[in-house]
Amino acid sequence: MPEKISSFAVSLNVPDPEASARFLIEHLGYAVDMEDDGFFSLRHPDGGSNIIFLRTGLPTFKPAEAAGRAREGLLLVHEVDNLDEAHAQLRDAGAEVVTPPETEPWGERFAQYRDPNGLIIQMVQWVAGPGEGGAVPPELAREELLRLERRLAVEGAPAYRELLHPDAVVIVPGAVLNKGECVAAITAAAPWDTVRMDPFRHWVTADTATLAYRFTGSRGGEEYSAVMLSGYIVRDGRAELIHHQQTPEPG
C-alpha cells in the first residue's frame, strides 16, 4: 500500500459545476479551493475532504466508460507524494488497473483502479507536466519548501533576509513590499506563538516551484488564518523566495 495518503476528495459529474459549487458555498459554507472551465474543487474551512464537480461530457474525463450522466462519474481520489511508487505497490498487490499512470497538461499525474464493486479509485500526484515522470529537484520538493516556509514563520527577519531573492515581491493585505520593506516589517512584528501549515498544491518545473498552503498562526491571543502562495526559484544551487502572497480567510 502507499506509504502516505496526503489528502482525499470525492469527484462527481454534473451539468453545471458552478451551480453545484454555489449551492455548497452559500448554504454550507464551503470555499473554492481550485477552479477552471468545467471544474470546481471545494474545501470546507472546518476541514474534511474536498468535493469536486466536473462538467458532464468533458472529453478529458477518464475512464470514459464511467463518465455517465449527471450524478454519475464518481471517483474516489487520493493524493500521494509519489504516484509511480504507489502504482507499483497497488499493481503488484493485485489491484485491477483501469488507467496506468499518465500526466495531464495541467500537472495532474494520476492512475486509476477498479475495486470489487466497480468503484473507480484514483491516485493523484501534482507534478510539472507531461514527460517529467514526477521528478522534482530536491531544492524544490514540497517538504523542503514547507521547511523553508516554517523557517520564515518561526525565525522571522533573519530567515527572510537569507531566503528572499533580491528582487522578491511580497503581497500582504494592504501592501506590496520589496525585500528590504518586508524584512523591516517582519522585524517590527511580534513573533508567532503557534504555527500550522496545511499544503494543498505544489507546482514545479526544472528550476521554479510554487507552494499553496493554508496558514494558521496565533500570537498575543489572536489567531490569523490565510491562504499562502509562495513562489521559489533555484539560484546558486538553493531555493530562494521570489514571490509571496497572503489572502486572509474570512472570520
N, C-alpha and C positions, 0 to 999 in steps of 0.2 A: 504494500500500500504506500501511497505518497507519504513522505516524511512529515509534511506540514500542509494543512489547508488554511490559507490566509483569509479567505472570505467566501461567502456563499450568496447566490442570487437565484431568483425564480424568474423565468422569461416566458411571456405569453404573447401570442399574436392577436392583434385587434385591428379593426378597420381604421380607427382614428386614435393613434397612440397619445396625441396631445390631449384629447378629451378624457381618456382614462387617467392620464397623469394629473390633469387639472382637478379631477374628482378627488383623488387621494391627497393632493396638495391642499385643496380648500376644505375638505371635510375631515381629514385625518392628520393633517399637519406634516405631511411628507415634504421633502425638499428635493429639487433637481440635483442629481449628482453628475450626470453627463447627458448630453442630448445631441442629436444630429437629425438629418432628414429621415423620418420614419422610425425614430429610435428615441426612447426616453428611459433613463435609469434613475430610479428614485431611492432615496435613503431617508429613514426617519431619524430625527435628532436624538431620540431616546435610544437608538441602537437597533440591532437586529439585521436581518438580511436585506439586500437590495431587491426591488421589484422592477423588472424590465418589461417595457411594452415595445413590441416590434410591429410595424405595419404589415398586415396580411398581404402576401404576394410579393414581398421583397425578393428579388432574384438572387440575393446573396445568402438567403436562409438555407441552412443545412441542418440535418439531412432533408432533402426536398420532399421525401415521402411523408415527413411529419409536419410539413408546413400547414396543411389542412385549412380549415375555415377559421373564422373568428372564434376565439377562446381555445382553439387547439394550438398545436405547435409548442407544447410545453417542453422546456429544457430545465434541468436541474444543474446549475452552473457552479463550479467550484474553481476558485483561483488558486494557483500553486506557484511556487517560486521557480520550478524547473519542470516544464511540461514534458520534455523528452525523457527525462528520468522517470517521471510519474507514469508516462505512457508505457515505457518498457516494463515497469513493475506490474501494471494492470494487465498488459498483454500477456506477460509471462505467467501471470496468475490465472489466466484463462478467461478474462473478460472479453465479451464479444465486441470487436472494434467495428464501429459504423463509419467513422471518418478518421483516417490516420492523421497525424499532426500536419497542419498546414498553417500558413500565416497570411492574414488578410492585409490589404494595403494600409489600413489604419492602425496596424501594430498589434492586432489580436492574434496570437498563436494559440491554436486550440486543437483538441481531438475529442471525439465523441464515442460513447459506448452505449450498448443496449442492455438493460437489466432483464431478469427473467420474465417480468410483466410487460416488457416492451417500452418502459420509460427510457428516455434519452438522457444520459449523464454526460455533461460537457465539462472538460477540464480546460482551463484558460491560463495563459501566461501573457502578460503585456510586454512586447518587445518593440524594436525599432521598425521592422518591416520585413518583407519577404527576402529570403536568401541569407539572412543573418543567423538563422538557426538558434536564436535565443542567446547568442554570445553577447556578454556585456563586459566592457572594460572594467577591471576591478575598482578603479578610481570612481566609477560612476554607478556601481551596483547599488541597489536600493538600500541595503543595510548600511553601506558605507555613507551614503548621503544622509540617512537618518542619524547616523553617528555624528556627522558634521552639524546637522541641524540641532541636535541635542547640545552639542558644544556651544553653539551660538546662544541657545536659550539659557543654559546654565552658567557658562563662563562670562557671557556678556561682552563688554567692549574689547578685551584682549583677543577673543576669538573672532569678532567682527573685523578687527584690524588685520588679523592674519589671513582670514578666509575670503574676504571680499575682494573681488577683482578691482583693479584701479578704476575701471570705467563702469562699475556696478551702478544699477538703478534700484532703489528700494522704495516701494509704494506702500504707504500705510494710510489709514484714514485721515484725510485732510492734508496730506503732504507727499511730495515726490522728492526723495533725498539722494544725493550722491554719496560716495564712500565717506568723505570727511563729515558730512552732516549726519549721516547715520551713526557713525562711531560716537559723535558728540551727543546725540540723542540717547543712545544706549548708556553712555557713561552717566548721564544725568538721571536715568530711570532707576527705580528700585529693582533689586533682583527678584526673580520668581521664587516663591516658596515651594510650589509644586509644578510639575510639567508633565503633560501627557501628549503623545503624538500617535495618531492613527492614520497610517498611509492608505490611500486607495487608488492612486495611479502613479505610474512610473514610466516615462517615455525616455528612450535612449537611442543615440546614434553613435558613430565611431568616436566622437570627441565632445559631445554635449549630452546633457540629460536634464529632465525636468521632473521634479517630485511634487506631487499634490498630496496634502495630508490635512487632517483636522487637528488643530492645536487647542488644548485646554490647559490653562495655567491659572494659578492663584497667587496673589500677593496682597498683603495687608487685609486679608479677609474678603477680598473681592475676586470673583472669577471672570476670566476672559476666554471666550471661545471664538475661533476663526478658522476659515479655510485658508491654508497657506499654499502658495505656489512658488517654488524655488527652482531657478534655472542655473545649472552649473556648466562650466567648460573646463577642459583639461589644458593647463598651461604649465610648462616646465615640469611635466610629469605628475602634477597633482590637480585635484579639482578645486576650482575657485567659483564662488558665488557671483554670478553676473547679473541676476535679476531676482527680485523677491517681491511678492505682493501678498498683502493680507486683506481678506474680506471678512469682517466680523459677522458672526451668526446672530440672528435676531434673538432678543431676550437676554 
